Amino acid sequence: MNHSRRSMLQSASCGFGFLALQGLCAQQASATGLASGIGQAAGTGRGNLVPQIPRLPATAKRVIFLCMSGGPAQMDTFDYKPQTGKKPHPGSVSRFRQHGDSGLWISELMPETARHADKLCVINGMYADTGIHAQSFLQLHTGERLRKRPSLGSWINYGLGTENQNLPGFVSLNTSKSSIYTSAFLPSIYNGTPIGVNGEDMSAATISNVGSDHLPLAAKRRQLDFVQSLNRKHLEDRRGDDKLDSVIQSMELGFRMQASAPELLDLSNETQDTLEQYRVGKKLQIGTCRPTDFGRQCLLARRFAEAGVRFIEVNHGGWDQHKNHRRDLKANCDTVDAPIAALLQDLDQRGLLEDTLVVWGGEFGRPGLVPNDGKDETGHNSNGFTFWLAGGGVKKGHVHGKTSNTGDRAVEGKVHFRDLHATILHALGLPANDLTFWHEGRDHRLTGPEGGKVVNELFT
């Protein structure tokens, strides 16, 4: 009988050294908290999606991240820089007005969102490490600029599990970049589930093996049982193989989703008034980008939140506006403004906003218009830009932080992406700098070696 090198080591006398090393590794895993219940099956290093009790008092149960890819211009949206009278700042193209009881300054380009000014907590002191799109976008999602790391949604999935065992804990709408929904070295059960690309198809058919009707459900169950029996037999020979175990769990989740996801993605039971408020079906062209049905994504985000999904990301690209800034900025704002307002109103009316943290922002901002033969041109600005939060226990009608008079850098209340991540985890009851996973000989965390600071000033 042939033996592999590993089996020879395990069966020979020096195999005792192998077993001793395995035991030491298990002890180390326990020391990091992996076997204590955070995202793990008790006593194992294997992941699971069982709902976890937050370790800290939580103000939110779930997150909806409205990701504006490309870098929204802060001085044209939520960072008011007055010049003289009602004239806009030389670096901006839009006028601002005060809104709500809070008197929050919001651009004329976002009139529908402005109606919810008293729900917003604006962070005008954001900053990041780089003005390179790919690197800053990766840092926004994973805390790292250069290396593949678990995304924010995967860390939350790992720390809290999902409230609905028939749905994933993390859904990413309208994305083609796996880096923003990957679980990386976390068990693959914590991967985000991508739905739709470029906003064109949000049906169940866009999810692998979900929505297919080529076999009756009972036949699919028998087919899966056979495959899973082979997988589990294989797992018996490879005990401790977390990747294989995660594949088994993912296949079971995929089967359960076949009953839940199609109904969730079907908007036919929504009222016509709701569809119109979200602007569902109104695909708008944004500069040279493809048309995007952003309203459908926002409505699906509400439905997923209502169904118990822990982290929902809605992606809207096209904010990388170097030329034709005025035209493309207005087109972007026209696209996202009404659906965002509808989402905030819908969540509030359904009693979901109080424990749903809504986050809006992109990988960096813009320095304002720069003179170039009269053309509308602008660049990148990672030194100062804007995010806003709503719901989930944050202050209402509040502004935190400040950029310089020219908007070129954050000067007060500075918030790095690490701090934003720490604050989001804190709102969910997760200890930001203690939520770790043992990988390649050391603990890793979303907030990186430096750690993140929770911005307590954002909460009531």
DRENNUVEX-477570 format. One line per field, with one value per residue (C-alpha): residue number from 1; x, y, z. Coordinates in steps of 0.05 Angstrom, whole numbers, m for minus. Layout:
<atoms>
tigu	NUM/...
xx	X/...
yy	Y/...
zz	Z/...
</atoms>
This chain:
<atoms>
tigu	1/2/3/4/5/6/7/8/9/10/11/12/13/14/15/16/17/18/19/20/21/22/23/24/25/26/27/28/29/30/31/32/33/34/35/36/37/38/39/40/41/42/43/44/45/46/47/48/49/50/51/52/53/54/55/56/57/58/59/60/61/62/63/64/65/66/67/68/69/70/71/72/73/74/75/76/77/78/79/80/81/82/83/84/85/86/87/88/89/90/91/92/93/94/95/96/97/98/99/100/101/102/103/104/105/106/107/108/109/110/111/112/113/114/115/116/117/118/119/120/121/122/123/124/125/126/127/128/129/130/131/132/133/134/135/136/137/138/139/140/141/142/143/144/145/146/147/148/149/150/151/152/153/154/155/156/157/158/159/160/161/162/163/164/165/166/167/168/169/170/171/172/173/174/175/176/177/178/179/180/181/182/183/184/185/186/187/188/189/190/191/192/193/194/195/196/197/198/199/200/201/202/203/204/205/206/207/208/209/210/211/212/213/214/215/216/217/218/219/220/221/222/223/224/225/226/227/228/229/230/231/232/233/234/235/236/237/238/239/240/241/242/243/244/245/246/247/248/249/250/251/252/253/254/255/256/257/258/259/260/261/262/263/264/265/266/267/268/269/270/271/272/273/274/275/276/277/278/279/280/281/282/283/284/285/286/287/288/289/290/291/292/293/294/295/296/297/298/299/300/301/302/303/304/305/306/307/308/309/310/311/312/313/314/315/316/317/318/319/320/321/322/323/324/325/326/327/328/329/330/331/332/333/334/335/336/337/338/339/340/341/342/343/344/345/346/347/348/349/350/351/352/353/354/355/356/357/358/359/360/361/362/363/364/365/366/367/368/369/370/371/372/373/374/375/376/377/378/379/380/381/382/383/384/385/386/387/388/389/390/391/392/393/394/395/396/397/398/399/400/401/402/403/404/405/406/407/408/409/410/411/412/413/414/415/416/417/418/419/420/421/422/423/424/425/426/427/428/429/430/431/432/433/434/435/436/437/438/439/440/441/442/443/444/445/446/447/448/449/450/451/452/453/454/455/456/457/458/459/460
xx	0/27/36/42/98/49/17/85/103/38/43/117/148/162/88/83/119/66/11/46/51/m22/m40/2/m32/m100/m80/m56/m122/m159/m115/m136/m210/m223/m253/m290/m351/m334/m355/m332/m362/m347/m279/m260/m227/m284/m330/m405/m460/m497/m519/m470/m484/m446/m391/m405/m469/m492/m530/m538/m553/m535/m500/m519/m458/m474/m406/m394/m336/m289/m286/m346/m329/m341/m344/m401/m442/m436/m374/m397/m342/m373/m339/m379/m454/m488/m432/m401/m329/m283/m266/m338/m393/m456/m492/m510/m570/m585/m636/m677/m680/m605/m589/m543/m511/m524/m512/m569/m549/m578/m646/m682/m628/m628/m700/m669/m615/m637/m622/m550/m485/m434/m359/m321/m253/m241/m172/m136/m65/m65/m99/m91/m160/m146/m105/m151/m212/m179/m162/m233/m259/m204/m160/m100/m75/m33/m49/m110/m147/m217/m267/m306/m369/m332/m304/m374/m401/m346/m360/m436/m461/m527/m596/m626/m596/m628/m589/m516/m492/m460/m488/m453/m498/m473/m400/m348/m290/m281/m232/m291/m329/m274/m263/m189/m158/m223/m263/m298/m367/m356/m348/m397/m449/m445/m510/m512/m459/m466/m536/m563/m589/m610/m648/m637/m605/m544/m528/m492/m540/m597/m661/m648/m709/m679/m695/m750/m727/m730/m685/m636/m635/m619/m565/m534/m538/m498/m445/m442/m434/m371/m347/m356/m321/m264/m265/m257/m190/m171/m194/m181/m187/m225/m231/m265/m311/m330/m345/m393/m428/m430/m464/m517/m528/m534/m588/m627/m621/m658/m721/m710/m670/m717/m775/m730/m705/m775/m803/m872/m902/m878/m928/m923/m913/m852/m823/m831/m800/m739/m739/m736/m727/m701/m631/m592/m530/m471/m419/m384/m406/m460/m531/m545/m611/m589/m659/m669/m605/m628/m696/m662/m617/m678/m708/m643/m637/m709/m695/m636/m574/m519/m480/m506/m463/m493/m442/m448/m390/m376/m351/m282/m296/m233/m263/m334/m340/m402/m441/m421/m427/m499/m515/m488/m526/m590/m581/m569/m606/m679/m664/m621/m676/m727/m683/m675/m750/m769/m722/m748/m821/m810/m773/m708/m666/m655/m615/m589/m526/m526/m457/m445/m377/m322/m247/m229/m254/m236/m195/m244/m239/m170/m158/m141/m160/m230/m245/m281/m224/m211/m165/m160/m158/m144/m124/m194/m263/m332/m372/m439/m475/m548/m586/m553/m547/m508/m522/m575/m564/m492/m426/m360/m293/m271/m228/m186/m216/m197/m221/m154/m142/m175/m156/m204/m237/m195/m221/m179/m208/m182/m222/m284/m278/m268/m330/m374/m352/m364/m435/m447/m421/m355/m289/m253/m182/m196/m234/m177/m162/m99/m65/7/34/1/m65/m96/m150/m189/m158/m87/m25/m38/m108/m168/m198/m273/m302/m347/m367/m411/m459/m516
yy	0/69/121/195/231/260/192/161/215/206/131/127/144/216/223/237/302/317/305/347/405/397/402/464/497/480/511/573/578/574/629/676/664/624/566/611/622/682/658/587/519/504/472/476/525/517/574/577/628/615/683/707/750/816/821/895/936/945/1003/968/898/906/952/979/1008/1054/1052/1110/1083/1133/1189/1236/1309/1330/1405/1392/1346/1352/1395/1467/1517/1587/1642/1706/1710/1654/1646/1576/1565/1573/1499/1475/1476/1473/1517/1496/1508/1492/1437/1409/1431/1417/1467/1417/1446/1402/1414/1432/1370/1325/1355/1290/1266/1336/1324/1274/1320/1309/1235/1245/1244/1276/1262/1317/1297/1232/1216/1156/1135/1142/1175/1114/1086/1011/1016/1064/1024/961/997/1022/951/910/958/940/975/922/852/809/811/796/851/890/850/784/807/826/759/724/762/760/706/716/727/684/615/612/673/693/742/786/808/853/884/908/889/857/863/801/840/876/814/763/728/717/675/672/608/615/611/684/705/757/734/779/795/831/867/940/940/902/838/830/766/699/673/718/677/612/552/594/605/546/503/447/397/391/412/341/317/373/352/280/303/348/293/247/300/319/246/244/310/287/221/261/306/246/233/306/326/399/420/485/500/435/443/513/486/435/490/536/483/473/548/551/498/535/600/567/572/643/684/682/709/762/786/789/859/844/847/919/975/1019/1078/1044/1027/1099/1127/1084/1100/1025/1012/1081/1066/1130/1138/1168/1198/1141/1089/1037/1050/1032/1015/1042/1046/971/960/1005/971/902/928/944/875/839/880/864/790/787/796/826/867/893/932/973/995/1055/1073/1131/1182/1185/1251/1285/1318/1342/1345/1388/1344/1277/1300/1322/1257/1217/1257/1252/1177/1164/1221/1197/1123/1140/1185/1129/1079/1124/1138/1065/1040/1093/1078/1004/1015/988/1051/1052/988/992/1032/1064/1085/1130/1146/1127/1113/1188/1256/1312/1376/1418/1444/1461/1513/1481/1524/1532/1458/1425/1383/1357/1307/1259/1279/1227/1279/1304/1280/1263/1203/1203/1154/1147/1104/1052/1098/1155/1228/1260/1324/1325/1345/1316/1340/1394/1405/1466/1528/1501/1431/1401/1365/1344/1391/1374/1309/1268/1198/1146/1085/1044/1089/1083/1007/1007/1052/1008/945/981/999/925/907/878/897/927/914/847/814/772/710/668/662/647/648/711/746/789/841/889/950/927/930/1003/989/1035/1087/1085/1155/1158/1230/1202/1167/1194
zz	0/m18/37/30/66/116/131/141/191/228/232/249/316/296/285/360/345/293/343/395/346/328/402/412/352/382/448/413/376/442/471/415/429/366/406/454/411/367/299/314/328/401/410/336/289/240/223/230/220/285/314/367/428/422/473/486/490/418/387/319/295/222/172/104/69/11/m24/m72/m113/m145/m93/m83/m82/m9/m23/m72/m26/50/67/64/49/48/9/4/12/m27/m76/m75/m56/m117/m112/m112/m165/m123/m73/m2/42/115/127/184/256/260/205/171/108/47/m27/m74/m113/m58/m44/m26/22/52/75/124/149/221/214/189/228/180/188/153/180/144/117/86/70/m6/m64/m109/m125/m120/m56/m19/m41/m13/52/59/55/89/128/84/21/m12/13/7/74/99/84/136/121/131/198/221/195/233/297/298/250/214/242/186/175/106/82/83/135/83/15/m36/m89/m156/m153/m197/m148/m104/m60/m27/m6/5/72/53/109/149/136/69/102/119/46/21/m31/m93/m129/m195/m236/m258/m231/m290/m259/m186/m195/m160/m224/m211/m148/m164/m161/m133/m172/m219/m231/m272/m216/m164/m94/m67/m124/m110/m37/m55/m103/m50/3/m42/m55/18/39/m4/24/96/83/53/114/160/127/132/202/217/144/155/81/65/125/101/32/63/102/42/0/54/58/m18/m15/39/m1/m59/m18/10/m40/m100/m60/m28/m95/m125/m117/m145/m75/m64/m75/m136/m90/m58/m126/m149/m85/m96/m171/m186/m260/m276/m302/m311/m353/m314/m360/m394/m342/m355/m332/m260/m227/m159/m132/m139/m99/m43/m39/m38/18/60/45/63/127/145/132/181/137/180/129/62/14/m42/m94/m140/m185/m231/m179/m210/m244/m269/m330/m342/m266/m265/m313/m283/m211/m222/m258/m199/m148/m190/m190/m116/m82/m84/m71/m10/17/5/41/102/104/94/148/196/183/194/259/229/228/303/300/228/217/148/123/62/30/m19/m19/m16/m36/m85/m76/m115/m186/m212/m267/m335/m394/m368/m364/m306/m277/m208/m174/m115/m42/12/63/78/56/80/104/138/183/201/251/295/355/323/336/292/253/277/244/269/246/198/137/123/91/23/39/23/89/154/211/268/291/244/229/193/159/218/265/221/223/298/306/262/300/366/346/333/402/377/410/350/370/403/346/319/278/282/215/193/264/291/307/253/260/216/248/234/278/295/319/310/356/369/355/416/399/342/390/431
</atoms>
